[in-house]
Amino acid sequence: MDVQQLIKEQVGNNPVALYMKGTPQFPQCGFSATAVQILKACGVPEFFSVNVLENPEIRNGIKDFANWPTIPQLYVRGEFVGGSDIMREMYQDGELQKLLAGIAEKV
Amino acid sequence: MSGGNFESALRNKLDGLAPIRIELADDSARHAGHEGAKGGGGHYRLTVVSSVFAGKSTVARHRLVYDALGDLMHDKIHALSIKSLAPDEV
C-alpha cells in the first residue's frame, strides 16, 4: 500500500494517533516522551502510535503527509494537531483537554 | 560548521519573517548519543518574535518558521523547539 494511503487510514481509523520515536512505554526522544506525557495528563493513556524508528517509510512519509518536518506528530480525529511544542501550549491553555474530551477516560 | 556560522545561517533564513527578535539556544550537548539523534544534527530552542505571527495559529506560525528554515531543517537541525510570538505577546 502507498505510504500516504496507509497514514491516511491510520489517522482516520484511530481517534488519537501519535507518530513518535520509540514507543509510549519507551520513548527514544525527549520530544516524543513529552507528547506521551501530555496525552496521559489529558486522560488518554492508551492511543494508536507508530514508532517511526522502526518504520523508515512512515518516518519520511509522515513529514509530507502533514507538510510538517518534525516528529512527534499528533493527529486527533484524523486532523493534524501539531508537534510537542504545540501540544504543550495547547495543554497549558486547556485547548488540548477540550479537543480530547470525549476520547479521554474519565479521570 | 561552528555554532556561530550556524546561527548566522539561521538568522539569514529567517530574514523573510522580518523578525524583531531571534534567540537561539543550542541544547545539542544534552542530547549527544541518544537513539533518536543518530542521524546527526543539533538540538536547538528557537524563539522568534515577528509581527507576521499576529492573528495566526501556532501551527501556522511554526509552518512559517519551518518553511523559512528550508534546507537547514533537514541538514543541520535534528530537533527544534520553537516559540513563535507576535510583538504584543512578548
Backbone of each chain as ProteinMPNN parsed JSONL, in Angstrom:
{"seq_chain_A": "MDVQQLIKEQVGNNPVALYMKGTPQFPQCGFSATAVQILKACGVPEFFSVNVLENPEIRNGIKDFANWPTIPQLYVRGEFVGGSDIMREMYQDGELQKLLAGIAEKV", "coords_chain_A": {"N_chain_A": [[0.847, -1.201, 0.0], [0.463, 2.225, -0.71], [2.378, 4.62, 1.063], [1.35, 7.068, 1.87], [-1.359, 6.612, 1.677], [-1.61, 4.62, 3.575], [-0.988, 6.015, 5.949], [-3.072, 7.815, 5.944], [-5.222, 6.116, 6.388], [-4.526, 5.163, 8.912], [-4.652, 7.481, 10.571], [-7.262, 8.084, 10.155], [-8.679, 5.954, 11.149], [-8.217, 5.878, 13.817], [-8.962, 7.515, 16.815], [-7.073, 8.969, 18.237], [-3.847, 9.453, 17.17], [-0.423, 8.974, 17.357], [2.629, 9.763, 16.008], [5.807, 8.806, 16.572], [9.138, 8.708, 18.096], [10.319, 5.752, 19.199], [8.377, 3.95, 21.66], [5.212, 4.393, 23.413], [5.72, 3.304, 25.942], [8.495, 3.178, 25.981], [9.837, 5.778, 25.068], [12.084, 7.226, 22.676], [13.114, 9.691, 22.416], [13.266, 12.969, 23.64], [11.243, 14.793, 22.95], [9.227, 13.18, 21.96], [8.695, 11.747, 24.275], [7.652, 13.77, 25.848], [5.295, 14.31, 24.436], [3.835, 11.939, 24.866], [3.539, 12.027, 27.647], [1.938, 14.308, 27.917], [-0.42, 13.52, 26.625], [-1.211, 11.504, 28.393], [-1.647, 13.064, 30.643], [-3.871, 14.356, 29.812], [-5.752, 12.473, 30.1], [-5.646, 10.386, 28.343], [-4.35, 7.578, 28.207], [-4.033, 5.391, 26.581], [-3.415, 4.889, 23.212], [-3.281, 4.964, 19.605], [-0.136, 4.379, 18.193], [2.806, 4.993, 16.247], [6.013, 3.788, 15.87], [8.403, 5.525, 14.485], [11.066, 5.037, 14.151], [11.27, 2.403, 13.601], [9.951, 2.219, 11.29], [10.888, 3.28, 8.553], [9.762, 4.185, 6.133], [7.35, 5.337, 6.861], [8.378, 7.222, 8.56], [9.555, 9.08, 6.814], [7.359, 9.548, 5.144], [5.366, 10.65, 6.767], [6.146, 13.217, 7.176], [5.685, 14.488, 4.788], [2.986, 14.054, 4.662], [1.619, 15.74, 6.473], [2.844, 18.015, 5.767], [4.87, 18.801, 7.521], [7.842, 19.05, 9.229], [8.877, 17.654, 11.404], [9.051, 15.213, 14.102], [7.678, 14.257, 17.204], [4.309, 13.779, 15.844], [0.995, 14.662, 16.304], [-2.262, 13.427, 15.776], [-5.7, 14.023, 15.883], [-8.816, 12.662, 15.659], [-8.409, 12.337, 12.919], [-7.337, 14.756, 12.151], [-4.475, 16.824, 11.765], [-2.725, 17.929, 14.554], [-0.338, 18.933, 15.785], [3.145, 19.271, 16.811], [5.276, 18.495, 19.665], [5.775, 20.944, 20.956], [3.526, 22.466, 20.318], [1.553, 20.857, 21.356], [2.171, 21.145, 24.069], [1.722, 23.87, 24.489], [-1.024, 23.99, 23.879], [-2.0, 22.331, 25.85], [-1.361, 23.744, 28.158], [-3.007, 25.901, 27.814], [-5.423, 24.706, 28.059], [-6.672, 23.865, 25.807], [-6.091, 21.46, 24.529], [-7.126, 19.547, 26.214], [-9.823, 20.062, 25.856], [-10.086, 19.367, 23.16], [-9.621, 16.67, 23.324], [-11.602, 15.781, 24.904], [-14.19, 13.482, 25.484], [-12.813, 11.581, 24.13], [-10.978, 11.063, 26.013], [-10.456, 9.094, 28.95], [-12.529, 9.005, 31.822], [-11.13, 10.765, 34.362]], "CA_chain_A": [[0.0, 0.0, 0.0], [1.154, 3.509, -0.725], [2.567, 5.029, 2.454], [0.423, 8.171, 2.173], [-2.669, 5.988, 1.883], [-1.528, 3.913, 4.857], [-1.076, 7.015, 7.026], [-4.44, 8.349, 5.911], [-6.087, 5.139, 7.053], [-4.181, 5.11, 10.344], [-5.187, 8.642, 11.308], [-8.711, 8.079, 10.002], [-9.281, 4.843, 11.899], [-7.896, 5.981, 15.236], [-9.305, 8.86, 17.294], [-5.808, 9.626, 18.581], [-2.696, 8.775, 16.577], [0.836, 9.678, 17.622], [3.824, 9.279, 15.305], [6.823, 9.151, 17.558], [10.366, 7.914, 18.129], [10.157, 4.84, 20.31], [7.007, 3.554, 21.974], [4.736, 5.108, 24.603], [6.383, 2.763, 27.124], [9.918, 3.501, 25.908], [10.135, 6.825, 24.08], [13.52, 7.324, 22.421], [13.408, 11.09, 22.122], [12.62, 13.767, 24.677], [10.019, 15.419, 22.443], [8.211, 12.123, 21.913], [8.342, 11.455, 25.665], [6.771, 14.868, 26.264], [3.984, 14.125, 23.796], [3.16, 10.843, 25.562], [3.173, 12.507, 28.982], [0.832, 15.263, 27.795], [-1.631, 12.746, 26.345], [-1.605, 10.861, 29.648], [-2.175, 14.106, 31.529], [-5.195, 14.694, 29.283], [-6.653, 11.345, 30.325], [-5.568, 9.459, 27.209], [-3.156, 6.758, 28.413], [-3.93, 4.394, 25.509], [-3.689, 5.505, 21.911], [-2.55, 4.373, 18.489], [1.14, 5.052, 17.957], [3.734, 4.385, 15.3], [7.419, 4.053, 16.144], [8.975, 5.81, 13.158], [12.428, 4.494, 14.065], [11.151, 1.052, 13.043], [9.197, 2.344, 10.041], [11.52, 4.392, 7.821], [8.875, 4.748, 5.097], [6.411, 6.234, 7.538], [9.171, 8.336, 9.095], [9.639, 10.091, 5.75], [6.042, 9.836, 4.583], [4.538, 11.45, 7.659], [6.564, 14.611, 7.043], [4.952, 15.004, 3.626], [1.549, 13.931, 4.872], [1.104, 16.957, 7.117], [3.748, 19.113, 5.437], [5.415, 19.158, 8.842], [9.135, 18.364, 9.091], [9.413, 17.057, 12.628], [8.361, 14.151, 14.837], [6.37, 13.618, 17.063], [3.144, 14.42, 15.25], [-0.259, 14.19, 16.89], [-3.492, 13.558, 14.994], [-6.908, 13.733, 16.64], [-9.964, 12.503, 14.746], [-7.96, 12.488, 11.541], [-6.78, 16.086, 11.874], [-3.161, 17.124, 12.312], [-2.771, 18.903, 15.653], [0.954, 19.602, 15.887], [4.22, 18.555, 17.48], [5.239, 18.555, 21.125], [5.666, 22.347, 21.415], [2.132, 22.887, 20.173], [0.796, 20.093, 22.35], [2.405, 21.737, 25.388], [0.989, 25.151, 24.528], [-2.471, 23.728, 23.93], [-2.288, 21.751, 27.158], [-1.295, 24.821, 29.148], [-4.183, 26.758, 27.6], [-6.637, 23.918, 28.239], [-7.256, 23.569, 24.492], [-5.917, 20.055, 24.174], [-8.096, 18.804, 27.019], [-11.121, 20.22, 25.172], [-10.046, 18.593, 21.921], [-9.613, 15.246, 23.641], [-12.78, 15.438, 25.694], [-14.968, 12.523, 24.713], [-11.894, 10.484, 23.863], [-10.298, 10.807, 27.274], [-11.132, 8.351, 30.012], [-12.864, 9.834, 32.979], [-10.053, 10.679, 35.362]], "C_chain_A": [[0.882, 1.25, 0.0], [1.224, 4.076, 0.699], [1.627, 6.182, 2.829], [-0.979, 7.626, 2.457], [-2.712, 5.275, 3.234], [-1.695, 4.894, 6.016], [-2.495, 7.569, 7.107], [-5.401, 7.403, 6.627], [-5.803, 5.074, 8.546], [-4.8, 6.281, 11.106], [-6.706, 8.686, 11.224], [-9.39, 7.043, 10.895], [-9.039, 4.924, 13.399], [-8.185, 7.397, 15.728], [-8.075, 9.661, 17.694], [-4.678, 8.812, 17.968], [-1.459, 9.625, 16.821], [1.964, 8.995, 16.856], [5.012, 9.76, 16.105], [8.084, 8.313, 17.372], [10.328, 7.07, 19.39], [8.685, 4.508, 20.501], [6.533, 4.367, 23.18], [5.412, 4.609, 25.882], [7.869, 3.148, 27.168], [10.193, 4.53, 24.813], [11.651, 6.946, 23.905], [13.92, 8.73, 22.013], [12.635, 11.914, 23.145], [11.307, 14.375, 24.226], [8.878, 14.394, 22.383], [7.755, 11.77, 23.325], [7.375, 12.521, 26.186], [5.371, 14.672, 25.706], [3.181, 13.042, 24.518], [2.671, 11.307, 26.937], [1.968, 13.448, 28.92], [-0.471, 14.518, 27.506], [-2.134, 12.066, 27.615], [-2.251, 11.883, 30.578], [-3.563, 14.548, 31.089], [-6.176, 13.54, 29.435], [-6.695, 10.375, 29.163], [-4.293, 8.608, 27.354], [-2.94, 5.735, 27.3], [-4.284, 5.068, 24.192], [-2.879, 4.762, 20.854], [-1.234, 5.121, 18.317], [1.961, 4.267, 16.95], [5.138, 4.794, 15.712], [8.13, 4.271, 14.805], [10.403, 5.29, 13.017], [12.407, 3.085, 13.482], [10.4, 1.065, 11.719], [9.741, 3.508, 9.214], [10.616, 5.006, 6.75], [7.876, 5.715, 5.71], [7.157, 7.444, 8.088], [9.297, 9.45, 8.061], [8.258, 10.528, 5.287], [5.214, 10.767, 5.446], [4.897, 12.94, 7.544], [5.877, 15.272, 5.848], [3.46, 15.045, 3.9], [0.961, 15.206, 5.452], [1.889, 18.192, 6.688], [4.336, 19.689, 6.721], [6.706, 18.385, 9.002], [9.605, 17.59, 10.307], [8.482, 16.002, 13.218], [8.631, 14.395, 16.311], [5.336, 14.469, 16.322], [1.889, 13.789, 15.845], [-1.424, 14.458, 15.939], [-4.671, 13.193, 15.893], [-8.081, 13.756, 15.675], [-9.561, 12.82, 13.296], [-7.316, 13.814, 11.199], [-5.404, 16.237, 12.518], [-3.285, 18.205, 13.386], [-1.462, 19.657, 15.768], [1.987, 18.68, 16.497], [4.185, 18.834, 18.978], [5.164, 19.992, 21.648], [4.216, 22.807, 21.401], [1.256, 22.142, 21.163], [0.95, 20.731, 23.73], [1.642, 23.064, 25.531], [-0.504, 24.929, 24.683], [-2.876, 23.147, 25.276], [-2.322, 22.851, 28.224], [-2.497, 25.751, 29.026], [-5.498, 26.014, 27.825], [-7.294, 23.507, 26.928], [-7.193, 22.073, 24.159], [-6.906, 19.186, 24.957], [-9.479, 18.874, 26.365], [-11.174, 19.346, 23.932], [-10.19, 17.104, 22.203], [-10.803, 14.826, 24.499], [-13.661, 14.521, 24.86], [-14.12, 11.346, 24.281], [-11.243, 10.071, 25.173], [-11.15, 9.939, 28.184], [-11.501, 9.338, 31.109], [-11.767, 9.671, 34.013], [-10.372, 11.578, 36.541]], "O_chain_A": [[1.925, 1.289, 0.652], [0.247, 4.016, 1.446], [1.164, 6.265, 3.967], [-1.684, 8.104, 3.345], [-3.718, 5.321, 3.942], [-2.453, 4.636, 6.951], [-3.043, 7.766, 8.192], [-6.278, 7.837, 7.374], [-6.723, 4.945, 9.354], [-5.402, 6.091, 12.163], [-7.367, 9.247, 12.098], [-10.524, 7.23, 11.337], [-9.589, 4.132, 14.165], [-7.715, 8.37, 15.137], [-8.031, 10.879, 17.516], [-4.567, 7.612, 18.22], [-1.439, 10.823, 16.538], [2.22, 7.804, 17.033], [5.207, 10.96, 16.298], [8.105, 7.349, 16.607], [10.307, 7.593, 20.504], [7.858, 4.752, 19.624], [7.346, 4.961, 23.888], [5.653, 5.391, 26.801], [8.426, 3.409, 28.234], [10.722, 4.189, 23.755], [12.407, 6.789, 24.863], [14.936, 8.933, 21.348], [11.492, 11.597, 23.476], [10.361, 14.47, 25.008], [7.73, 14.696, 22.71], [6.57, 11.523, 23.553], [6.405, 12.21, 26.877], [4.38, 14.846, 26.416], [1.984, 13.208, 24.755], [1.544, 11.021, 27.339], [1.084, 13.388, 29.774], [-1.511, 14.847, 28.076], [-3.336, 12.053, 27.885], [-3.267, 11.607, 31.216], [-4.343, 15.056, 31.896], [-7.307, 13.617, 28.954], [-7.659, 9.625, 29.006], [-3.283, 8.882, 26.706], [-1.822, 5.264, 27.088], [-5.316, 5.729, 24.073], [-1.932, 4.037, 21.16], [-1.213, 6.351, 18.297], [1.829, 3.05, 16.82], [5.43, 5.977, 15.884], [8.42, 3.317, 14.084], [10.898, 5.12, 11.902], [13.407, 2.623, 12.932], [10.233, 0.018, 11.094], [9.143, 4.583, 9.172], [10.692, 6.206, 6.486], [7.592, 6.774, 5.151], [6.633, 8.558, 8.083], [9.161, 10.627, 8.393], [8.008, 11.712, 5.063], [4.448, 11.581, 4.931], [4.059, 13.81, 7.783], [5.533, 16.453, 5.886], [2.754, 15.942, 3.439], [-0.067, 15.695, 4.983], [1.636, 19.291, 7.181], [4.299, 20.896, 6.963], [6.683, 17.157, 8.918], [10.64, 16.927, 10.246], [7.302, 15.916, 12.878], [9.768, 14.724, 16.648], [5.467, 15.686, 16.196], [1.738, 12.568, 15.886], [-1.559, 15.545, 15.378], [-4.64, 12.174, 16.582], [-8.308, 14.738, 14.969], [-10.291, 13.486, 12.563], [-6.804, 13.993, 10.094], [-5.192, 15.833, 13.662], [-3.876, 19.26, 13.155], [-1.459, 20.886, 15.842], [1.756, 17.485, 16.68], [3.193, 19.343, 19.5], [4.548, 20.231, 22.687], [3.74, 23.448, 22.338], [0.331, 22.713, 21.74], [-0.023, 20.846, 24.476], [1.01, 23.331, 26.553], [-1.167, 25.576, 25.493], [-3.961, 23.433, 25.784], [-3.206, 22.874, 29.079], [-2.95, 26.322, 30.018], [-6.569, 26.621, 27.786], [-8.35, 22.874, 26.932], [-8.123, 21.509, 23.584], [-7.451, 18.216, 24.429], [-10.209, 17.884, 26.323], [-12.17, 18.669, 23.677], [-10.799, 16.369, 21.427], [-10.981, 13.641, 24.782], [-13.856, 14.755, 23.667], [-14.63, 10.243, 24.085], [-10.988, 8.891, 25.414], [-12.378, 10.025, 28.195], [-10.854, 10.37, 31.286], [-11.506, 8.564, 34.484], [-9.592, 11.649, 37.491]]}, "seq_chain_B": "MSGGNFESALRNKLDGLAPIRIELADDSARHAGHEGAKGGGGHYRLTVVSSVFAGKSTVARHRLVYDALGDLMHDKIHALSIKSLAPDEV", "coords_chain_B": {"N_chain_B": [[30.531, 22.738, 10.706], [30.638, 25.606, 12.612], [29.151, 26.763, 15.743], [28.615, 29.51, 15.605], [28.549, 30.079, 12.848], [26.39, 28.544, 12.131], [24.328, 29.815, 13.507], [24.301, 32.312, 12.239], [23.627, 31.547, 9.674], [21.093, 30.582, 10.168], [19.816, 32.896, 11.032], [19.896, 34.377, 8.685], [18.181, 32.84, 7.096], [15.792, 33.293, 8.358], [15.247, 35.875, 7.856], [13.238, 36.674, 6.093], [10.946, 36.652, 7.581], [10.89, 38.979, 8.836], [11.905, 39.355, 11.518], [11.634, 40.63, 14.828], [12.989, 39.859, 16.986], [15.344, 37.3, 17.558], [16.123, 34.405, 19.235], [18.455, 31.93, 19.994], [19.076, 28.825, 21.356], [21.43, 26.343, 22.023], [21.071, 23.057, 22.537], [22.428, 20.789, 22.028], [24.491, 19.325, 23.28], [23.294, 18.18, 25.46], [21.896, 16.133, 24.418], [23.535, 14.372, 23.176], [24.343, 11.396, 21.543], [21.953, 10.003, 22.009], [19.349, 7.665, 21.064], [17.515, 8.624, 19.084], [18.999, 10.615, 17.928], [20.842, 9.723, 16.169], [21.106, 10.27, 13.491], [22.55, 12.565, 13.312], [23.05, 16.184, 13.432], [21.841, 19.092, 15.182], [20.339, 19.898, 18.402], [18.048, 22.36, 19.081], [16.713, 25.31, 20.615], [14.458, 27.686, 19.683], [13.486, 31.034, 19.638], [11.306, 33.233, 18.153], [10.311, 36.466, 17.432], [7.872, 38.151, 15.766], [5.904, 40.304, 13.739], [4.524, 39.059, 11.726], [3.372, 36.849, 12.787], [1.115, 37.561, 14.084], [-2.272, 37.026, 14.83], [-2.26, 34.49, 13.807], [-2.548, 30.891, 14.0], [-0.777, 28.621, 16.194], [0.17, 26.39, 14.821], [0.217, 27.376, 12.188], [2.105, 29.406, 12.486], [4.419, 27.938, 13.17], [4.734, 26.512, 10.831], [5.457, 28.57, 9.094], [7.969, 29.197, 10.132], [9.344, 26.746, 9.771], [9.189, 26.555, 6.974], [10.685, 28.792, 6.257], [13.191, 28.093, 7.222], [13.887, 25.969, 5.628], [16.275, 24.077, 3.895], [18.039, 23.951, 6.04], [16.638, 22.798, 8.06], [16.625, 20.125, 7.404], [19.302, 19.432, 7.104], [21.01, 20.442, 9.128], [19.682, 20.528, 11.478], [18.53, 18.554, 13.994], [16.582, 18.483, 15.946], [14.122, 20.782, 16.887], [12.874, 23.159, 18.965], [10.279, 25.365, 19.017], [9.409, 28.668, 19.768], [7.07, 30.926, 18.954], [6.24, 34.181, 18.66], [3.989, 36.922, 18.513], [4.545, 40.482, 18.415], [2.998, 41.75, 20.428], [2.662, 39.771, 22.247], [4.836, 39.342, 23.728]], "CA_chain_B": [[30.014, 24.122, 10.827], [30.678, 26.022, 14.013], [27.888, 27.289, 16.254], [28.4, 30.875, 15.134], [28.131, 30.028, 11.449], [25.033, 28.004, 12.08], [23.372, 30.835, 13.955], [24.149, 33.362, 11.229], [22.858, 30.941, 8.582], [19.698, 30.524, 10.612], [19.269, 34.261, 11.028], [19.661, 34.747, 7.283], [16.986, 32.137, 6.607], [14.59, 33.829, 8.994], [15.108, 37.285, 7.48], [11.971, 36.904, 5.403], [9.856, 36.798, 8.543], [11.058, 40.304, 9.445], [11.859, 39.144, 12.97], [12.041, 41.69, 15.744], [13.958, 39.248, 17.878], [15.612, 35.87, 17.393], [17.013, 33.842, 20.26], [18.754, 30.534, 19.689], [19.822, 28.104, 22.388], [21.922, 25.07, 21.498], [20.99, 22.012, 23.564], [22.952, 19.552, 21.421], [25.328, 18.561, 24.205], [22.441, 17.434, 26.391], [21.249, 15.021, 23.726], [24.538, 13.631, 22.413], [24.365, 9.947, 21.637], [20.696, 9.275, 22.225], [18.947, 6.856, 19.919], [16.885, 9.405, 18.031], [19.915, 11.627, 17.38], [21.903, 9.056, 15.413], [21.264, 10.853, 12.163], [23.332, 13.791, 13.388], [22.269, 17.416, 13.531], [21.789, 19.6, 16.543], [19.081, 20.176, 19.109], [18.011, 23.797, 19.324], [15.495, 26.008, 21.025], [14.416, 28.931, 18.925], [12.396, 31.976, 19.894], [11.206, 34.253, 17.105], [9.251, 37.448, 17.626], [7.627, 38.823, 14.491], [4.514, 40.727, 13.545], [3.835, 38.178, 10.776], [2.676, 35.8, 13.527], [-0.112, 38.091, 14.692], [-3.534, 36.518, 14.311], [-2.115, 33.147, 13.219], [-2.478, 29.778, 14.941], [0.594, 28.155, 16.439], [0.555, 25.515, 13.706], [0.545, 28.225, 11.039], [3.364, 30.095, 12.806], [5.54, 27.013, 13.077], [4.939, 26.215, 9.405], [6.211, 29.698, 8.54], [9.364, 29.057, 10.562], [9.91, 25.582, 9.08], [9.347, 26.895, 5.556], [11.791, 29.749, 6.127], [14.46, 27.403, 7.502], [14.168, 25.182, 4.422], [17.275, 23.002, 3.948], [18.669, 23.878, 7.367], [15.812, 21.912, 8.852], [16.978, 18.738, 7.078], [20.736, 19.153, 7.12], [21.766, 20.848, 10.32], [18.852, 20.523, 12.676], [17.871, 17.283, 14.317], [15.379, 18.766, 16.723], [13.956, 22.218, 17.059], [11.736, 23.58, 19.761], [10.002, 26.718, 18.519], [8.466, 29.575, 20.41], [6.81, 31.956, 17.945], [5.414, 35.178, 19.335], [3.738, 38.229, 17.925], [5.138, 41.501, 19.306], [2.179, 42.075, 21.612], [2.603, 38.61, 23.145], [6.125, 39.229, 24.433]], "C_chain_B": [[30.009, 24.523, 12.297], [29.343, 26.627, 14.425], [27.586, 28.664, 15.708], [27.931, 30.907, 13.697], [26.703, 29.519, 11.323], [24.027, 29.076, 12.445], [23.204, 31.921, 12.897], [23.389, 32.825, 10.018], [21.378, 30.92, 8.923], [19.063, 31.91, 10.581], [18.99, 34.736, 9.6], [18.373, 34.127, 6.765], [15.72, 32.783, 7.14], [14.34, 35.289, 8.642], [13.739, 37.614, 6.894], [10.789, 37.088, 6.332], [9.907, 38.169, 9.23], [11.048, 40.211, 10.971], [12.324, 40.372, 13.747], [13.114, 41.155, 16.684], [14.115, 37.778, 17.521], [16.523, 35.443, 18.538], [17.2, 32.365, 19.952], [19.553, 29.938, 20.844], [20.183, 26.736, 21.837], [21.949, 24.041, 22.627], [21.668, 20.723, 23.11], [23.704, 18.688, 22.426], [24.485, 17.696, 25.137], [21.861, 16.178, 25.754], [22.242, 14.107, 23.023], [24.369, 12.132, 22.633], [23.033, 9.261, 21.832], [20.194, 8.68, 20.916], [18.411, 7.707, 18.764], [17.823, 10.375, 17.341], [20.98, 11.011, 16.485], [22.136, 9.66, 14.035], [22.098, 12.115, 12.159], [22.435, 15.01, 13.427], [22.066, 17.8, 14.971], [20.385, 19.72, 17.095], [19.076, 21.657, 19.484], [16.659, 24.232, 19.872], [15.517, 27.387, 20.401], [13.216, 29.768, 19.363], [12.426, 33.035, 18.802], [10.042, 35.174, 17.449], [9.079, 38.198, 16.31], [6.159, 39.197, 14.378], [3.783, 39.837, 12.533], [3.056, 37.07, 11.508], [1.317, 36.263, 14.062], [-1.344, 37.494, 14.026], [-3.449, 35.12, 13.718], [-2.072, 32.095, 14.328], [-1.022, 29.362, 15.117], [1.064, 27.251, 15.313], [0.991, 26.353, 12.507], [1.875, 28.952, 11.264], [4.56, 29.159, 12.641], [5.807, 26.621, 11.625], [5.755, 27.33, 8.746], [7.699, 29.568, 8.885], [10.028, 27.895, 9.827], [10.163, 25.902, 7.604], [10.547, 27.815, 5.354], [13.133, 29.044, 6.315], [14.865, 26.486, 6.355], [15.176, 24.072, 4.667], [17.915, 22.85, 5.323], [17.965, 22.845, 8.236], [16.231, 20.452, 8.629], [18.442, 18.443, 7.349], [21.38, 19.367, 8.486], [20.976, 20.72, 11.608], [18.256, 19.141, 12.861], [16.553, 17.557, 15.028], [15.31, 20.257, 17.018], [12.69, 22.473, 17.866], [11.493, 25.052, 19.44], [9.045, 27.45, 19.448], [8.286, 30.732, 19.442], [5.808, 32.951, 18.517], [5.192, 36.395, 18.455], [4.23, 39.284, 18.912], [4.309, 41.769, 20.562], [2.033, 40.892, 22.567], [3.871, 38.471, 23.983], [5.978, 39.762, 25.862]], "O_chain_B": [[29.423, 23.828, 13.128], [28.511, 26.961, 13.582], [26.438, 28.967, 15.382], [27.024, 31.665, 13.352], [25.918, 30.008, 10.51], [23.002, 29.233, 11.783], [22.093, 32.403, 12.676], [22.604, 33.546, 9.403], [20.525, 31.203, 8.082], [17.92, 32.074, 10.156], [17.99, 35.403, 9.337], [17.577, 34.781, 6.092], [14.696, 32.818, 6.456], [13.347, 35.877, 9.072], [13.163, 38.67, 7.155], [9.751, 37.614, 5.931], [9.081, 38.479, 10.088], [10.277, 40.904, 11.635], [13.278, 41.05, 13.366], [14.011, 41.877, 17.118], [13.136, 37.095, 17.218], [17.567, 36.051, 18.774], [16.24, 31.642, 19.686], [20.577, 30.485, 21.253], [19.343, 26.051, 21.253], [22.751, 24.145, 23.555], [21.499, 19.679, 23.74], [23.57, 17.464, 22.425], [24.909, 16.617, 25.551], [21.396, 15.273, 26.447], [21.837, 13.164, 22.343], [24.266, 11.664, 23.767], [22.981, 8.031, 21.823], [20.554, 9.121, 19.825], [18.809, 7.528, 17.612], [17.491, 10.908, 16.283], [21.921, 11.695, 16.082], [23.234, 9.57, 13.485], [22.334, 12.687, 11.095], [21.21, 14.892, 13.452], [22.109, 16.96, 15.87], [19.393, 19.655, 16.37], [20.003, 22.141, 20.134], [15.625, 23.611, 19.626], [16.467, 28.152, 20.569], [12.09, 29.277, 19.446], [13.459, 33.659, 18.561], [8.931, 34.718, 17.721], [10.023, 38.805, 15.802], [5.285, 38.484, 14.869], [2.553, 39.853, 12.48], [2.186, 36.43, 10.918], [0.479, 35.446, 14.443], [-1.443, 37.465, 12.8], [-4.435, 34.609, 13.187], [-1.623, 32.366, 15.442], [-0.157, 29.699, 14.309], [2.218, 27.327, 14.892], [2.015, 26.071, 11.885], [2.674, 29.093, 10.339], [5.577, 29.529, 12.054], [6.955, 26.421, 11.231], [6.641, 27.059, 7.935], [8.568, 29.799, 8.044], [11.141, 28.035, 9.319], [11.213, 25.566, 7.056], [11.324, 27.648, 4.414], [14.105, 29.37, 5.634], [16.054, 26.253, 6.134], [14.973, 23.224, 5.536], [18.287, 21.747, 5.721], [18.582, 22.128, 9.023], [16.194, 19.644, 9.557], [18.791, 17.341, 7.772], [22.195, 18.56, 8.934], [21.537, 20.794, 12.701], [17.561, 18.627, 11.983], [15.535, 16.929, 14.736], [16.309, 20.895, 17.35], [11.593, 22.058, 17.493], [12.391, 25.882, 19.576], [8.012, 26.917, 19.855], [9.244, 31.445, 19.141], [4.668, 32.597, 18.819], [6.094, 36.84, 17.745], [4.323, 39.018, 20.11], [4.864, 41.989, 21.638], [1.353, 41.001, 23.588], [3.967, 37.592, 24.839], [6.945, 39.758, 26.625]]}, "name": "protein", "num_of_chains": 2, "seq": "MDVQQLIKEQVGNNPVALYMKGTPQFPQCGFSATAVQILKACGVPEFFSVNVLENPEIRNGIKDFANWPTIPQLYVRGEFVGGSDIMREMYQDGELQKLLAGIAEKVMSGGNFESALRNKLDGLAPIRIELADDSARHAGHEGAKGGGGHYRLTVVSSVFAGKSTVARHRLVYDALGDLMHDKIHALSIKSLAPDEV"}
